[in-house]
Amino acid sequence: MKIKLYDIAHSRAGDKGNTLTLSLIAYREEDYALLLEKVTAAAVKNHLQKIVFGVVTRYELLNLSALQFVCQDALIGGVTTSLSLDTHGKTLSFALLGMEIDKD
């Protein structure tokens, strides 16, 4: 069965220059193992391939049941130089939550 990440987690976005940070926080601790298994850096890079053009690095925050993704080259130059409507990348947290994973 496939589910969307927004069914089991919430997300926040931040920025620094042309780098986007996305947090993915499980609503329930018991779903964190599924996030660890299915939401890899490669899976996030693939899901956001038309937005993130650089390396995606994943960090595990075990005590918070959360993942942090640092996405390089993702904000069309960054806040002060981008012509994007979302220069801070805040809407990209919902783009991540739209990712589908298998829940078996």
Backbone bond lengths (Angstrom), bond angles and torsions (degrees), N, CA, C in turn:
res aa  C-N    CA-C-N  psi(-1)  N-CA   C-N-CA  omega(-1)  CA-C   N-CA-C  phi
1 M - - - 1.444 - - 1.530 108.77 -
2 K 1.298 116.29 134.79 1.463 121.62 177.67 1.523 109.64 -96.52
3 I 1.336 114.15 141.85 1.464 120.35 175.71 1.524 108.38 -133.27
4 K 1.300 115.99 158.74 1.469 121.71 173.47 1.525 107.72 -89.92
5 L 1.302 115.77 148.94 1.461 119.30 -179.79 1.519 112.47 -59.45
6 Y 1.339 117.18 -31.10 1.469 118.34 -179.02 1.527 112.82 -65.20
7 D 1.328 117.83 -12.87 1.464 120.48 175.97 1.529 112.28 -74.85
8 I 1.340 117.30 -24.58 1.462 119.81 -175.21 1.534 114.10 -126.35
9 A 1.345 116.87 -1.58 1.464 118.67 -176.03 1.520 111.21 -152.39
10 H 1.323 114.32 165.46 1.464 120.10 170.63 1.518 107.59 -125.12
11 S 1.327 116.62 170.26 1.449 120.39 -171.90 1.522 110.93 -143.60
12 R 1.313 115.01 155.38 1.464 122.93 172.99 1.525 107.38 -134.13
13 A 1.315 116.47 152.06 1.460 121.00 179.05 1.518 109.86 -124.35
14 G 1.312 114.90 151.43 1.450 121.66 174.99 1.511 109.21 -146.59
15 D 1.319 116.22 174.12 1.452 119.23 -177.48 1.516 111.02 -146.37
16 K 1.303 115.04 156.26 1.453 123.67 170.72 1.520 106.15 -152.25
17 G 1.322 116.08 104.38 1.458 118.90 -176.19 1.514 110.22 64.40
18 N 1.317 116.00 -125.86 1.464 121.98 -179.34 1.534 111.73 -96.66
19 T 1.318 116.30 15.25 1.466 121.96 -178.20 1.526 110.04 -108.34
20 L 1.308 115.15 131.00 1.462 123.08 178.98 1.516 108.79 -105.19
21 T 1.327 116.73 136.85 1.461 120.47 171.58 1.522 108.41 -115.60
22 L 1.313 114.94 134.32 1.463 121.72 178.91 1.518 108.86 -126.05
23 S 1.301 116.37 125.13 1.457 119.98 173.60 1.525 108.30 -99.50
24 L 1.304 116.03 148.03 1.456 122.51 177.03 1.520 106.32 -132.20
25 I 1.328 116.83 112.19 1.454 122.21 -171.93 1.521 109.58 -117.26
26 A 1.323 116.07 121.73 1.464 120.74 179.75 1.528 109.95 -66.37
27 Y 1.335 116.20 137.59 1.464 119.86 173.49 1.528 110.53 -65.76
28 R 1.348 115.75 -39.42 1.466 121.45 -177.51 1.529 108.56 -123.04
29 E 1.308 116.60 137.20 1.467 120.89 -179.16 1.527 112.38 -55.05
30 E 1.323 117.01 -35.18 1.470 119.68 -177.75 1.527 113.27 -67.05
31 D 1.325 118.55 -16.85 1.472 121.17 176.96 1.525 112.77 -88.63
32 Y 1.329 117.59 -8.52 1.463 120.48 -177.28 1.529 111.76 -62.95
33 A 1.324 118.26 -38.26 1.468 121.17 178.94 1.523 111.15 -59.70
34 L 1.310 116.55 -38.31 1.465 120.71 177.90 1.534 110.27 -65.40
35 L 1.326 117.15 -42.00 1.471 120.14 176.90 1.525 110.60 -62.14
36 L 1.326 116.61 -43.62 1.466 120.22 178.81 1.522 111.93 -58.69
37 E 1.310 115.43 -40.62 1.472 120.06 -176.97 1.524 112.47 -75.14
38 K 1.304 117.41 -44.08 1.465 120.91 -168.48 1.532 115.16 -96.76
39 V 1.314 117.67 -29.15 1.467 119.64 -173.40 1.533 108.82 -100.77
40 T 1.314 114.16 77.25 1.458 121.68 179.70 1.527 109.88 -85.60
41 A 1.312 115.92 167.51 1.468 120.32 175.67 1.532 109.94 -60.45
42 A 1.325 116.56 -40.87 1.472 120.38 179.36 1.527 111.50 -64.40
43 A 1.333 117.29 -39.06 1.468 120.50 179.51 1.524 110.83 -66.50
44 V 1.332 117.24 -40.55 1.464 120.88 178.09 1.527 110.23 -66.73
45 K 1.322 117.04 -43.06 1.471 121.62 177.73 1.528 109.84 -58.63
46 N 1.318 117.09 -44.39 1.463 120.91 178.88 1.531 111.19 -64.86
47 H 1.319 116.98 -43.67 1.467 121.20 -178.85 1.532 111.85 -64.23
48 L 1.323 116.82 -35.78 1.470 121.44 -177.88 1.535 112.29 -106.22
49 Q 1.318 116.41 27.74 1.463 120.92 -172.71 1.527 114.89 -60.46
50 K 1.313 118.58 -24.95 1.464 120.68 178.69 1.525 112.21 -88.52
51 I 1.338 116.25 -1.45 1.461 121.79 -177.64 1.523 111.70 -118.32
52 V 1.337 116.06 -44.06 1.463 121.94 -177.13 1.524 108.56 -100.41
53 F 1.334 116.17 118.07 1.463 120.36 -176.34 1.521 113.21 -105.30
54 G 1.323 117.32 -7.50 1.458 121.28 179.73 1.518 111.96 -109.32
55 V 1.305 114.82 -161.51 1.463 123.26 -178.10 1.526 110.23 -73.97
56 V 1.330 115.70 141.76 1.465 122.44 172.32 1.530 107.45 -111.09
57 T 1.328 115.82 125.85 1.462 121.65 178.67 1.523 108.50 -116.54
58 R 1.333 116.33 134.45 1.467 121.32 -179.76 1.520 109.90 -106.68
59 Y 1.331 114.42 136.12 1.461 121.95 173.72 1.521 108.00 -120.20
60 E 1.328 116.43 140.03 1.458 122.23 -179.18 1.523 109.47 -102.63
61 L 1.318 116.85 126.20 1.456 123.03 178.20 1.528 107.22 -112.15
62 L 1.321 115.40 80.82 1.464 122.02 -171.25 1.524 112.87 -58.99
63 N 1.305 118.00 -40.96 1.472 120.77 -177.65 1.521 112.70 -67.85
64 L 1.326 116.92 -19.34 1.464 121.30 -179.42 1.528 112.90 -105.55
65 S 1.326 117.04 -1.60 1.475 122.15 -173.27 1.527 109.65 52.60
66 A 1.332 114.26 48.55 1.472 120.24 -174.98 1.520 111.19 -137.09
67 L 1.316 114.46 158.66 1.462 123.20 172.17 1.520 107.89 -121.54
68 Q 1.311 116.01 147.74 1.475 121.47 175.31 1.519 106.81 -123.15
69 F 1.324 116.32 129.45 1.451 121.94 177.34 1.520 108.78 -113.98
70 V 1.315 115.98 126.73 1.457 122.09 176.11 1.524 106.00 -105.82
71 C 1.318 115.22 117.03 1.468 121.94 -172.95 1.529 109.21 -113.65
72 Q 1.329 115.70 112.47 1.460 121.30 -179.36 1.531 110.83 -81.68
73 D 1.306 115.89 151.16 1.470 122.90 176.44 1.529 110.74 52.88
74 A 1.337 115.24 59.23 1.464 119.94 -173.36 1.524 114.48 -125.06
75 L 1.325 118.29 -8.69 1.465 119.02 -171.86 1.536 113.16 -121.13
76 I 1.308 115.80 28.78 1.466 122.74 176.21 1.531 111.07 50.20
77 G 1.323 115.46 46.07 1.452 120.66 176.04 1.512 115.13 103.10
78 G 1.302 118.31 -20.19 1.462 121.00 179.89 1.511 112.60 105.21
79 V 1.311 115.52 171.64 1.463 123.29 -170.94 1.523 113.19 -54.44
80 T 1.304 117.65 -46.89 1.476 119.72 -172.88 1.516 113.96 -80.85
81 T 1.328 118.60 -14.59 1.467 120.09 -177.49 1.521 114.30 -118.08
82 S 1.306 118.15 -10.85 1.458 121.80 -174.33 1.526 112.00 -81.75
83 L 1.318 115.20 145.24 1.465 121.36 172.78 1.526 110.92 -99.14
84 S 1.315 116.49 6.34 1.456 122.38 179.45 1.524 110.61 -64.31
85 L 1.319 117.11 148.94 1.463 121.11 175.36 1.524 111.90 -69.13
86 D 1.325 116.91 -26.33 1.466 122.30 -178.67 1.524 108.56 -117.64
87 T 1.318 117.20 72.36 1.465 121.09 -174.20 1.523 113.21 -65.04
88 H 1.311 118.70 -25.96 1.460 122.38 179.16 1.526 112.50 -88.77
89 G 1.324 118.47 -10.87 1.460 121.90 178.96 1.515 114.24 74.40
90 K 1.322 117.79 20.19 1.468 120.43 -176.27 1.530 112.48 -63.44
91 T 1.308 118.35 -34.09 1.467 120.38 -179.53 1.532 112.02 -72.51
92 L 1.322 117.26 -14.18 1.461 119.47 -177.31 1.524 112.46 -72.39
93 S 1.327 117.88 -15.65 1.458 118.77 173.48 1.526 109.51 -64.24
94 F 1.326 117.42 -39.45 1.463 119.21 177.91 1.530 111.17 -72.08
95 A 1.334 117.08 -31.50 1.464 119.36 175.04 1.530 110.18 -60.78
96 L 1.326 117.14 -40.59 1.465 120.23 176.57 1.523 110.80 -64.37
97 L 1.324 117.02 -42.48 1.471 120.25 -178.10 1.529 112.51 -65.49
98 G 1.317 118.05 -17.64 1.452 121.39 176.78 1.525 113.44 -80.20
99 M 1.312 117.35 -5.05 1.474 122.05 179.03 1.521 109.71 -66.53
100 E 1.319 115.76 136.68 1.471 121.51 177.58 1.526 110.57 -97.57
101 I 1.326 115.17 141.30 1.470 121.13 174.06 1.518 108.43 -132.43
102 D 1.321 115.56 158.36 1.467 121.41 174.69 1.520 108.86 -81.81
103 K 1.311 116.60 130.15 1.466 121.48 174.82 1.521 107.45 -115.08
104 D 1.305 115.04 99.90 1.466 119.39 -178.64 1.492 111.93 -110.91
